[in-house]
Amino acid sequence: MNPGPTGRSGADPHAGSAPAVDLRQITKRFGAVTACDGVDLVLQRGRIHGILGENGAGKSTLMKMLIGLVLPDEGSIHVDGTPQQIHSPLDASALGIGMVHQHFSLVDALTVWENVALGEAGRLDPRAIRNRIGDIADHYGLVIEPDAQVGDLTAGLRQRVEIIKCLRRDPTIVIFDEPTSVLTPEESLQLFESLRQVVADEGRAVVLVSHKLDEVLHATDDISIMRQGRVVDRMLSVDADAPTLARGMVGREVSLRSERAALGVLVVDDADTVNEKAHAEAAGDAVLAISGATVRAGGGILALDDLSLELRAGEIVGVAGVEGNGQRELGDLLSSLISLDSGSVTVDGVRIPDGRSGAMAKAGIGVIPEDRHDSGVVLDMTVAENLVLVDQSNVSTRGVIDQRALETFANEMIEQFGILCAGPDAPMWSLSGGNQQRVVLARELAQHPKVLVAAQPTRGLDVGAIEYMGERLAAAAEAGVAVLLISSELEEILDLSHRIVVMHSGRIVGEMDRSAVNLEELGLLMGGAAA
């Protein structure tokens, strides 16, 4: 993916003026964990500044202090040369600072225009708000229906609403925290092309927090790399390359596979891909069988349309397709969140009641959900409590949780899965996105599942976390688990899967072994041309 022209030539019209933002020795601690440790960061008007780092490096915490969601323990913030105390997002907004958050802050029951208008002072003018949404959508390539209910939108469309919600207030300092993790390459291209033009013409300062190396290389002017709460390197984007950025982020060399995933590079024939012969010898009998699954969503639309699919022990089956074609409903079905109108799900030949809470998990199906905040974790509970959300039997007696057993189990999981936190009693919200995802992974694998459903498992993760997740999924398959990988990242599916199926309009419209993949045919299937 190429996010567009860099526009990095020519004199800087803002040279010599005070920085838009000057963060000096910013420090923030959460208990024993130091999230940001004496961070200095300068943002100049007319430039896009990329911030890279592993999940848990302190990037989001730093930006939350600039937007007023978190208060620094030490250090100072200067905006246009003046020291400022930013105690809330309202203070930040008054200074012209806006943020597009990685995790959605939308109200499902409201329409798009109502969500965009939330927080506005004075009397609302619905027509004016709808018109403004249309103007922003046209300018940035983020077309959206203003009267659509947010609860009915796909993740990609919700991300558009978040971006429009921020830009509607016309901030001069804009923070984008993983803005394209659920956008298509074409949408990302349009967004950055438009953003580059606005930054140059109007002298705005933009921060891009991203895990996508190619995105940062092509869309930014300056790059800061954070690791363990500190800025460890600074460079001009024109002087950077992907291997340098990857090494700076994780402090070591990373695998070619994870670097490709972070860059969005598609490779069909490569020695580092799945060993098909070994897989063919190792794959066992069918463990999961979905037959004729049909689910009607709102308005009678077929979310799943007579879908049939089998998974064998020891194989990874990748589900490819444009987001919004039934992938979420497939994951929800295997999470016992929705019921079938017709069809069946069986595990080891035994039919599992659909829509009955806990039935799929009890049958041996573990799920890493596509939105960990929505259905994967409870942010106000502790790490230990989240680790036993699915099953408390091994830490309880007659229904009463044994706190000592819970702490022992949690410490084992924290060590085994490398979860960076202050301890078992740390609140889930205090963990980075990547470490929250490790908690979900640890919890599901601790149940020794027969089937593991991984829905968008690396969304919003950095190159090191992508590498870790891929290794864990591959290891699960090698141990005999049937893995269903649902991902909008085609390069991830190509790298990890033994077999690939394509979903379109709620149906499986094609299937191919990884060794026989044809990218042109795959693209046609994803677009519905052969459906």
N, C-alpha and C positions, 0 to 999 in steps of 0.2 A: 504494500500500500504506500503510495506516495501522497502525503497530505498537501502537496501543492508547492508553489514557488516560494523560495525563501525571501526574496526581496532584500538581500543583505548587502547590496552594493550601494555606493553613494554616501554622501556626508550625512551625519546624524544632526537634524535640525534642533535637537534638544540637548546637544553637547554643551556642557558648561552650566546647565541649570541644575537645581537640587534634584536628587533622585525622587521619583514618585513615592517610593517606600525605602526606608533604610532601617533594617532590623539589626540591633546591636546587642550581642552577648545574650540572646534569648535562651532562657533555661526553664524547663518545665519537668517536674517530677510527679509521678503517681506512685506513692508509697516508696518501695525500694527501687522502682524502675525510673530511670532518667530518660524521658522521651526525647527531650531536646537539651543539648549540653553546650551552652555558650555559642549559639548559632549566629553568625553574621550573614545577612543577605541584602543585596541592593537590587532594586527593580527600577529600571529606567523607562521613561515614556518613549513611545515609538518602537519598543522592542518586546519580543516574546521571550520569556525566561523559562526554560524547562528545568524541572526538579525531578531527578531520578533517585531511586533508592529501593532497597528491599522493603517488603511489607514489614512494618515495625521500625523503620529507620528514622521516623519522626516527621515525615513529610506532611501528613495530614494534620498532626498536632500543631505543627508550625503554622499552617494555613488557618487552622481554627483559632489560633491566637490573633492572627491578623484580622479575622472576621468578627472576633469578640465572643466566640463560643467557649473559649478556654482562656483563662487569665494566666499570664506568665508569672513564674516565681521570681525571676530576675531578668534584667535587661530592659531595653527601651525600644519604642517604636516611633519613628519619625515619618510623617507624611508630608511630602513637598517641603522638607526642611524644618518642619515644626514638630516638636515632641507631642505625642498624643496618648491619651489613656482610652483604650477601646474596651469597654465593659460589656458590650452587647452588639448583636448584629445591627441594631438601630443606630448605634454610634458609628459603626463601620459604614452603613448606608449614607449617613450624613456627610461622611468624608469621601463619598464616591466609590466605596469599595463594595463589590458584589462577588458572590461565589456560586458556582454550579457544583453541587455536592455529588459525590460518587454514589451515595445511597439516596434513593428518592425520598423527598419530604412532601409528598402529595397526599391529598385527601381523595380516596377512591370514590366516595359518594358524590363528589362535585364534578362539574364539567371542566373542560380545559380552561375556558376563560375565567371561571370562578376561582380555580386554583391559581391562575396567573394574577388575579386581582387580590388574593389574600394578603392582608397587611397594608393595603392601600388606605390612606387617610381621606376623609371627606366622602361625599356622595359618589356612588359608583355610576359610571356611564357604560352600560354593557356594549352598546354599539361602538363606542370609541375604543374600548378594550379589544373587542373582536377585530376592529380595523387595524389596531396596533399589532396584534398577533399576526395578522395577515402580512403586514409590512415586514416584520422581522422574519417571518417564515420565508417570504419570497427572497429577501436579501441574503439570508444565510442558508437557503436550501433546506429548510426544516418545515416542510409543509405539514399542517395539522388542521383537523376540523375543530374549530373553537367550541362547538356545542356537544362534542363527544364526551361521554362520561369516562373519567380517568380509569375507573375500575375495569373498563372493558378494553383498555389499550394494551398492546404488547410492550415489552420492556424497552424496545427501541423507540417507540412513540412516546413513552413516558419520559425517556431521556430528552427527547425534543422539548417536551413541556418544561422540564427543569431548566434547560438552556434558555428558552424563551422567557420564562419567569424571571431569570436573572437579568437578561438583556433588556427587558421591558423598562427597568428602572434606569437604564442608560448609564451604568457605572463607568468611571474613567480608569479604575483599577479593577481588573477582572481576574478572578481565580477560577481555573478550570481543574477540578479534581477528577481525573479519569473520565473526561467527557465523552469519549468515543467507545467505551468498552461494550456498549450495546448498539452502536451505530454501524451501518454497512460501510464498506470502504468508499463507496460513492458519496454517502452522506458526510463522511469524515473529510473527504477531499473538498467538497463544497464549503463546509464549515471553515476549514483552515484557509482556503483561498479568500473567502469573504473576510475572515478575521484579520488576515495579513493586510488586506487593503484598508480596513478600518483603523488598525493600529498605526499604519503609516500616515493616513490622511488626517486622523483626529488626535494623534499623540497619546493614545491610551497605553497603559502598561498592563501586560497580560502575563499571568503565571500559568504554566501548563504542568500539572502533576500527572505523570503518565508512567505506565510500565512498558509501553510500546517503544522500543528503541528507534525504530524507523520513523515513528511519529515525531519523536523529540528531535532526531537528526534533521528532518526536513522542515519542520514547522517552527523551529525556534531560532533565536539569535545567540542566546547565552544558555549555558547549562551548568547547574550545580548538582553534585552528586552527594547524597547523604548516606551515612552508614553508622549505625548504632548511636543515633542522636546527634551526630556531628557532620558538618560539611567537610568531606575529605578531598574534594577536587572541584575546581572551577575551570571552565574553558569556553572558548567561542565555538559555536556549533560547527562552523566551517572547518575547524581543526580537529573535530571528533570523528570517530568511527565506531561501529557496533562492538567489536571485540574490546576496545578500550572502555566503553561505557559499561559493558557487562562485567568486566573485571573490577572496575571501580565500584559497582553496586554491591557485589558479593565478596570482594576481596580475594578472588581466586579465579581460575579458568572455569568456564561453564561448558556444558556439552553442546555440540553442534546442534543437536535436536532442540534443546530449549532455546538456544539463540535464534534458530529459525522460527520457532513459535513466537518469540517476542518480536521478531521482525515481520512476521506475516508472510514468510517465504514458503511457496509450495514446491515440494520435491516429490517426484514420483519414483524415480529409480535412484536409490542411494544405499550404500552398504550399511548405513546406520539405522535403516528401517527394520520393521518386524521380520524375523526369520520365519518365513512361511512353512518351510519344511519341518522345522522343529514344532511349530504350532500344529500342523496337520497330524503329527504323531502324538501330540500331547492332548489335543482337544477331546473331551469326553462326550458323554451322552447329553441329550437335551435336558436342561435343568428348568428353564423358564419357557413356558409356551403361552403366548397370547393369541387367541383365536377369535376372529370376527368382532373385534372390539369396536363398539359404536357408542359415541357420547355426543349428545346434543347440548350445545352451549346456549347462551342467551339468544332469543329470537329464533330458536329452532335450527341454528347453524350447526352443521356437523363438524365438531372439533376433532373427533376420531371417526373415521368412515370405514368400517369393516376391516380394521387393521389386524394383520396377523404377523407374528414374529416369534422366532425361536432363538434361544441362547444356549450354547453348550458349555459345559464345565471347562474352564481354562482358556476361554477365548474372550477377546475384547471386540464387541460389535459397536461400531461407530454409527450414530444416527446423524446424517448430514441433511441440510435443508435450510432454506431461508427462514429466519425466525418468524413465529406466528403461524406455522403450518401444522400445529398439533403437538409439537414437542413438549410444551409445558403440560398439556393434558395427559400425555403419555407418562411423564414423571409423576403427576398428581395421582394418576390411576394406581401406580405402583407404590404410592405413599399412603394409600387408603383415604385420599382426600376427596375423591369423586367416585360416583357409582356408574356402572355401565347401563346403557339402555338395552344393549344386547351383547352377546359374546361372553368370553370367559378368560380367566387367568389361572394357570396351573403351575405348581412347583413340584418337580419330581412326580408328575402325573396326578397330583392331588389338587382339586379345584379349590381356589382360595376365595372366600366371600369378598366381593368388591365393595368399597365404601364403608366397610366396618372398621372402626378405629382400631389400629394395632394389628389387624389380621395379616397384612402383608409382611410386617416386621416379624411377627410370630412365625410366619412360614419360612423365614430366612432371607427376606429381601431387605437389604440396607440401602439407604438413599442419601446422597449428598445433594440437597435441593439447589435449584438454580439461584435462589435468593436466600442467602443464609439468614439475613435479618428478618425476612418474612416468615420463613418456616423451618429454619435450621437451628437457631439458637434463641435463647431468652436473654437479652442484654442485661437486664437487672438482676439476673441470677449469677451465682459464682461459676467459675470454671468447673469446679467439682460437680456442682449440680447439673450443669449442662452436659457433662460427660456421662451422666446416668439418666438422662431424660427418657430414653427409650426403654431401659430395663434397669430396675433397682434391685433385682433379686440377689445379686452377688454382694450387695452391701447392706442388706436389710434382713431382719428376723421378724417373722410374723407381721410384715408390713411396716415395721418401724426401722428407719434407716440408722445404721450403726455409724456414727460420725468418724470413729477411728478407722473403720473399714473403708469408708468413703474417702478419707484423706489418703490412706495407703494406696487405694486404687488410682486416685487422681494423680498422685505423685508418680506412680508407675507410668501412666499415660503421658504425663508431661515430659518425663525423661525419654520414653520410647519414641515419641513423635516430635521431640524438640520444640515443644510449645514454649514460647518466650512470654512469661508472665511473672507476677510477683508471688505466685503460689496458688494452691488450690482454692483459697478463699478470695482471690482477686475477682472483682466483678467482670463480667464478660465484655462490657463496654470499654474496659480499659485496655483490651487487646487490639492489636492491629488487625486489619482484614485478613492478612495471610495467616496469622496465628488463630483467629477465629475459625478459619477454614480447616486448620489442623485439628482443632477440637472436634469439629464435625466429623472429619475423617477418622480420628481416633475412636470416637464413640461408635461409629458404624462398623469399623473393622473389629472392635472389641467384642462385637456380637457374633463373630465368626460366621458371616453371612454366606449363603449359597450363591446369592446374586447381589451384585453391587451396582446400583444405578448412580452414575456420576453425571449430574446435569450442570453444564457450564462450570466445571470444577476449577478452571483457572481464570475465570472472569475477574479482572481487576488485580491479578497477581503479577509480581515482578518476575524477572527471568530466573532467579534462583528458586522461587516458589513454584514456578512452572516446572522446572527440572525436578523438584522434589515430588510434586503431585504425579507427574508422569511415571517416575520410578515406583511410587507406591501402587499406582494402578496396575503397572506391568507386573509388580511382585505379587499382587493379589491374584492376577490371572495365572501366574506361574504356580501359585499355591492351590489352584483348582477352582477359584471363584469365577463365575460367569459375570463379566463386566459389560454393562450397557453404558456407553459413553455418548451422551447427548450434548453436542457442542455446535455453536455457530462459527467456531474457528476451524475452518477446513484443514489448515495445516496441522492442527492438533489431532484431528481425526486420521489424517494420512499418516502421521508419525506413530500413533499408538494402536490403531485398530488392526485386527486380523481380517475382519470382514466389514464391509460398509453397506448400509442401507440408506436410501434416500426417502425423506418424507415430503409430501406435497399435498396440501388440502386435506390433511388428516389421514392420508393413506401412505402405505409403502409402495412407491412407484418404481423402484429399481433396487438391485442388489449386485454387488461385485466383490470378489476377493481383493484384498489389498494388492496382491501381486499382479492383478490384471486391471488395475485402475486406468481409466482413460479420462483425463481431465475435461476434455470437450464433452464427452458423453455425460459425465458427472454434472457439469454445469447446466446442460440441457435438462437433465432430470430435475435439478434443483429449481430451475425456472419454470417447470411444468410443461415444457415443450413435448415431452414424451409421456406425460401423465395421461 
